Every structure is written in C-alpha cells, then in structure tokens.
Amino acid sequence: MSNLSTFVKRIRDIMRNDAGINGDAQRIEQIAWMLFLKVYDAKEQDWEFSEEDYRSIIPENCRWSNWAADDHSGSAMTGDELLDFVNNTLFPTLKKLEVTPETPIKKSIVRTTFEDANQYMKDGVLLRQVINTIDELDLTDTEESHAFGEIYETILKELQSAGSSGEFYTPRAVTDFMARTIQPKIGETMADFACGTGGFITSWLKALQPQIHTTTDQDLYNHSVYGIEKKQFPYMLAVTNLLLHDIDNPQIYHDNSLQRDVLDYTESDQFDVILMNPPYGGSEKADIKNHFPDDLASSETADLFMSVIMYRLKKNGRAAVILPDGFLFGTDNAKINIKKKLLSEFNLHTVVRMPGSVFSPYTSITTNILFFDRTGPTTSTWFYRLDMPDGYKHFSKTKPMKLEHFAPVVEWWNNRQPISVDGFDKAKEYTVQQLTEELGYNLDQCGYPHEEEEILAPMDLIQRYQEERASLNAEIDRVLAEIMEKLGGAQL
C-alpha cells in the first residue's frame, strides 16, 4: 500500500456511507474480522511454504485470497452477490468449523475468532471497497508488515474512545513501562488472564526480543505468552495482534478466568510473570463467588482477579498489576483478606500511584501499579506518586501518556529515597507492621494532594462513592467490634 498512514481514514470514510455501521465500535469490529482473515491468509502462505503437508482448516472458497482478492478482471464479487456470500456462506462456515482437542491452536483460532463475530455492513459495493483497501496490504513484505503492525496499534488506540470498548485497551506507555520494569528473561512464561487486545503480551514480547540469539531462544520466545479474554471482540483483536507479531500459535483463549475454582490450580497452571490490568467496576454472575474461598469472595471483579493472580503465580515469580484506588483503601472483609494474603504470602515491594487521567476518556478513576513477587512475605513496601509531567494538566486522546513520562519513577527505582513535595509524601517506605497494625491494611499512601476539586464522570463518581461507603461501613463495624470485645472483657 502506498500510504499506510491513510489506511484507517480511507476505511472510515467508506464506512460512513453504510447504513449498517452505527458508531466507532461497530466500525472497528467490522474492520477487525476482515483484518484477521487478511493477516491469517498471509500466515497460511508462510505455513504452506514451510510445512509440506499443511492443510488449511478454512474451505477453499472461504479463504481470503479466493473470495476477497480482486484481480481487477471484473470477476470479483460485489454488491448483493458479495453480501449474500459473506452473510450466508462465509460467516456460517467459519462459525461451524470442525475443531477437536487435537486441532492445533493456529487452526482452531479461526472458529473461536468467528464464533461471536458480526458483519454489520449492508451495502455490498461499499463492502467491496473496504475489502479492496485491506487487500492492498502486502503482509509478505517485511517492511510493510512491520509498518502495518504500527497502524494496527492506532486501530487499538481508537478503542479507547469507542464507547465502552476502551476497557480493553491499556495505554501502550503503561504496558511498556510495566513489561520493561518486570525485566523479562528468555525461558520464562508470562500470562494475562484478562488480556483484552493483547497489549501486555506484545509489550512483553517487545521487551524480550533483544534476548533472542539462537533457534532455541526463538522457540522459547514463541511459547512464552498466555492469555485469556472473556469477550469476543477484544479476543479477535488479540489473536490478530499476535499473528502480526509472528506468534504462529497464539495461546489466547476465549474464556472467563473467574469460572474455575482457584483451589484447583496446581503448579502446572502457574506462570513466572503475570502482567495485568484486571477489569474493575464490572459485575459477574452471583455463582462466580463460589469459585473462591469464602474469605476472598468479593463482589468486585478486580478483587477476584487479584486472587486468581496470587494462586497462579509461580514460586519466585513476579507480577505487576493495575488496580483502582478502591483496592488500596478498601476495608470490607474481602479486600482486607486479599491484602492479608498478599502481604503475608507475597513480597509487595512497590506501589506506583498513577494520575487519574491515564485511562481518559474511558475512566477518570485513579489507578495504581502493584509490583510484587512470590519470594516470601512482605517486610516493607515503597510507595511512589507519579505526578503529571510539566505542561500537562491532564492526559487526553490528543495528549496521551508517553513512555518518557515514566522517567521520574525509572530514575528513582534503583536508587530509592524518600521524597516530600510541599509537605506531602511523594515517595516513602512503610514497614509491613505499619501497613497492617497501624494503618489497618490501608495501602492508600503517597496519594495525590487534593488541591482542587476532582470532577468525575457520573458513573465513576457513583463507583467511587460506593467504594468509600463500603470502606467506611467496614471501618465502623471493625471499631464497634473492638469496643464490644473490650466491653465484654471488662464485664468478665
């Protein structure tokens, strides 16, 4: 393609004229399944070249190069014929591909990708124009394939402002910082149990790539990542993302990580590294709690994922996890018990407080990165507040967070010193006794000075209020219990 930079704009301009496309979220989902088939077709050409007995799982008439490619002879399907083929042949065929436990991942992902995919376009002529634009990509050309990987990243970024789909995208500056800080090593396995579009996985691969020196290294690299994504659309994007990163057998599974009893996990289910931004503020079916011990059974999804992470992290393993403020200050029973488990069985060595607008416009709730490992119990925890960079009042779509904005914490990381700014702690170390006995498991330390009123979106405000109310109620109950115990002791 002559100008990759205009790729997304060209497709957007075509789709705006189609009555079936309603908003950015549908537009991106429509692009996603077509891109998957285009990328998969390029991968299949590689596999046919390198594997003598390779057979596609896709019937010949449904392979991209046989129905989508336009040789400009006038024979390519368009209009009603194309719509009829896509709606009544392509989609039903791919949704019902025969898959068995013996089917290789690189083949089974086709059916899994299309199981809940949607075809929104209603104008067959416009659909042909979009397909032709996508088919111009030459993914057999190394330079163009790499360049398209960058373009794909811009598509994923657009999810941030495409309605609720933003929940599946963590800004690349954040995933890159976390992956670099965790210091990947060849031979290690990394997992993300709510992987969204695959951002943490691709950041891990990017950080690990310089260590590839042999074919054995390459094989270990190719098999180092594992992901689970509950929702179909981001799952499709994640699989495509990994194929673009030359992971031929993406171990990405369309599943719900919370639907398995955590007590059933064994060492074979554990990983060396876990990088995650668990969904928060969401709701799960009531019976999801049954998969967790009673003391850890929270109604908050982020809390439940935190338990999954602790059960699935290997001995001596490392984790970096994004959690909202509600986890830090929460004092309801489940949160306290999760934090007790975290501090007593894991080494929570660092908490990085992030500005509230990092995930804007999806949410303005303030988040934090918890760095911990499974090397023994926590003895002390450092808290570091990452302030807004000079010249920024808040991050936005036009002024997003960049990797260089983490420079202050990177500089501090290996030479840790307490920092105080205008009388407020910016970096401080707390002993585990301080965090547990004196602060009652309140990890809300080195927070942001509230010099001006913070304006939250209505749903964020409601969630913040609910978290603070639950925390206050739990604190009142705790104090009353202590008083009752003392009164009871005095009567005896």
Secondary structure in CASP SS format (residue, H / E / C, confidence):
PFRMAT SS
TARGET T0000
AUTHOR 0000-0000-0000
METHOD secondary structure of the structure
MODEL  1
M C 1.00
S C 1.00
N C 1.00
L H 1.00
S H 1.00
T H 1.00
F H 1.00
V H 1.00
K H 1.00
R H 1.00
I H 1.00
R H 1.00
D H 1.00
I H 1.00
M H 1.00
R C 1.00
N C 1.00
D C 1.00
A C 1.00
G C 1.00
I C 1.00
N C 1.00
G C 1.00
D H 1.00
A H 1.00
Q H 1.00
R H 1.00
I H 1.00
E H 1.00
Q H 1.00
I H 1.00
A H 1.00
W H 1.00
M H 1.00
L H 1.00
F H 1.00
L H 1.00
K H 1.00
V H 1.00
Y H 1.00
D H 1.00
A H 1.00
K H 1.00
E H 1.00
Q H 1.00
D H 1.00
W H 1.00
E H 1.00
F H 1.00
S H 1.00
E C 1.00
E C 1.00
D C 1.00
Y C 1.00
R C 1.00
S C 1.00
I C 1.00
I C 1.00
P C 1.00
E H 1.00
N H 1.00
C H 1.00
R C 1.00
W H 1.00
S H 1.00
N H 1.00
W H 1.00
A C 1.00
A C 1.00
D C 1.00
D C 1.00
H C 1.00
S C 1.00
G C 1.00
S C 1.00
A C 1.00
M C 1.00
T C 1.00
G H 1.00
D H 1.00
E H 1.00
L H 1.00
L H 1.00
D H 1.00
F H 1.00
V H 1.00
N H 1.00
N H 1.00
T H 1.00
L H 1.00
F H 1.00
P H 1.00
T H 1.00
L H 1.00
K H 1.00
K C 1.00
L C 1.00
E C 1.00
V C 1.00
T C 1.00
P C 1.00
E C 1.00
T C 1.00
P C 1.00
I H 1.00
K H 1.00
K H 1.00
S H 1.00
I H 1.00
V H 1.00
R H 1.00
T H 1.00
T H 1.00
F H 1.00
E C 1.00
D C 1.00
A C 1.00
N C 1.00
Q C 1.00
Y C 1.00
M C 1.00
K C 1.00
D C 1.00
G H 1.00
V H 1.00
L H 1.00
L H 1.00
R H 1.00
Q H 1.00
V H 1.00
I H 1.00
N H 1.00
T H 1.00
I H 1.00
D H 1.00
E C 1.00
L C 1.00
D C 1.00
L C 1.00
T C 1.00
D C 1.00
T H 1.00
E H 1.00
E H 1.00
S H 1.00
H H 1.00
A H 1.00
F H 1.00
G H 1.00
E H 1.00
I H 1.00
Y H 1.00
E H 1.00
T H 1.00
I H 1.00
L H 1.00
K H 1.00
E H 1.00
L H 1.00
Q H 1.00
S H 1.00
A C 1.00
G H 1.00
S H 1.00
S H 1.00
G H 1.00
E H 1.00
F H 1.00
Y C 1.00
T C 1.00
P C 1.00
R H 1.00
A H 1.00
V H 1.00
T H 1.00
D H 1.00
F H 1.00
M H 1.00
A H 1.00
R H 1.00
T H 1.00
I H 1.00
Q C 1.00
P C 1.00
K C 1.00
I C 1.00
G C 1.00
E C 1.00
T C 1.00
M E 1.00
A E 1.00
D E 1.00
F C 1.00
A C 1.00
C C 1.00
G C 1.00
T C 1.00
G C 1.00
G H 1.00
F H 1.00
I H 1.00
T H 1.00
S H 1.00
W H 1.00
L H 1.00
K H 1.00
A H 1.00
L H 1.00
Q H 1.00
P H 1.00
Q H 1.00
I C 1.00
H C 1.00
T C 1.00
T H 1.00
T H 1.00
D H 1.00
Q H 1.00
D H 1.00
L H 1.00
Y H 1.00
N H 1.00
H C 1.00
S C 1.00
V E 1.00
Y E 1.00
G E 1.00
I E 1.00
E E 1.00
K C 1.00
K C 1.00
Q H 1.00
F H 1.00
P H 1.00
Y H 1.00
M H 1.00
L H 1.00
A H 1.00
V H 1.00
T H 1.00
N H 1.00
L H 1.00
L H 1.00
L H 1.00
H C 1.00
D C 1.00
I C 1.00
D C 1.00
N C 1.00
P C 1.00
Q C 1.00
I E 1.00
Y E 1.00
H E 1.00
D C 1.00
N C 1.00
S C 1.00
L C 1.00
Q C 1.00
R C 1.00
D C 1.00
V H 1.00
L H 1.00
D H 1.00
Y C 1.00
T C 1.00
E H 1.00
S H 1.00
D H 1.00
Q C 1.00
F E 1.00
D E 1.00
V E 1.00
I E 1.00
L E 1.00
M E 1.00
N C 1.00
P C 1.00
P C 1.00
Y C 1.00
G C 1.00
G C 1.00
S C 1.00
E C 1.00
K C 1.00
A H 1.00
D H 1.00
I H 1.00
K H 1.00
N H 1.00
H H 1.00
F C 1.00
P C 1.00
D H 1.00
D H 1.00
L H 1.00
A C 1.00
S C 1.00
S C 1.00
E C 1.00
T H 1.00
A H 1.00
D H 1.00
L H 1.00
F H 1.00
M H 1.00
S H 1.00
V H 1.00
I H 1.00
M H 1.00
Y H 1.00
R H 1.00
L E 1.00
K E 1.00
K E 1.00
N E 1.00
G E 1.00
R E 1.00
A E 1.00
A E 1.00
V E 1.00
I E 1.00
L E 1.00
P E 1.00
D H 1.00
G H 1.00
F H 1.00
L H 1.00
F H 1.00
G C 1.00
T C 1.00
D C 1.00
N H 1.00
A H 1.00
K H 1.00
I H 1.00
N H 1.00
I H 1.00
K H 1.00
K H 1.00
K H 1.00
L H 1.00
L H 1.00
S H 1.00
E H 1.00
F C 1.00
N E 1.00
L E 1.00
H E 1.00
T E 1.00
V E 1.00
V E 1.00
R E 1.00
M C 1.00
P C 1.00
G C 1.00
S C 1.00
V C 1.00
F C 1.00
S C 1.00
P C 1.00
Y C 1.00
T C 1.00
S C 1.00
I C 1.00
T C 1.00
T E 1.00
N E 1.00
I E 1.00
L E 1.00
F E 1.00
F E 1.00
D E 1.00
R C 1.00
T C 1.00
G C 1.00
P C 1.00
T C 1.00
T C 1.00
S E 1.00
T E 1.00
W E 1.00
F E 1.00
Y E 1.00
R E 1.00
L C 1.00
D C 1.00
M C 1.00
P C 1.00
D C 1.00
G C 1.00
Y C 1.00
K C 1.00
H C 1.00
F C 1.00
S C 1.00
K C 1.00
T C 1.00
K C 1.00
P C 1.00
M C 1.00
K C 1.00
L H 1.00
E H 1.00
H H 1.00
F H 1.00
A H 1.00
P H 1.00
V H 1.00
V H 1.00
E H 1.00
W H 1.00
W H 1.00
N C 1.00
N C 1.00
R C 1.00
Q C 1.00
P C 1.00
I E 1.00
S E 1.00
V E 1.00
D C 1.00
G C 1.00
F E 1.00
D E 1.00
K E 1.00
A E 1.00
K E 1.00
E E 1.00
Y E 1.00
T E 1.00
V H 1.00
Q H 1.00
Q H 1.00
L H 1.00
T H 1.00
E H 1.00
E H 1.00
L C 1.00
G C 1.00
Y C 1.00
N C 1.00
L C 1.00
D C 1.00
Q C 1.00
C C 1.00
G C 1.00
Y C 1.00
P C 1.00
H C 1.00
E C 1.00
E C 1.00
E C 1.00
E C 1.00
I C 1.00
L C 1.00
A C 1.00
P H 1.00
M H 1.00
D H 1.00
L H 1.00
I H 1.00
Q H 1.00
R H 1.00
Y H 1.00
Q H 1.00
E H 1.00
E H 1.00
R H 1.00
A H 1.00
S H 1.00
L H 1.00
N H 1.00
A H 1.00
E H 1.00
I H 1.00
D H 1.00
R H 1.00
V H 1.00
L H 1.00
A H 1.00
E H 1.00
I H 1.00
M H 1.00
E H 1.00
K H 1.00
L H 1.00
G H 1.00
G H 1.00
A H 1.00
Q H 1.00
L C 1.00
END
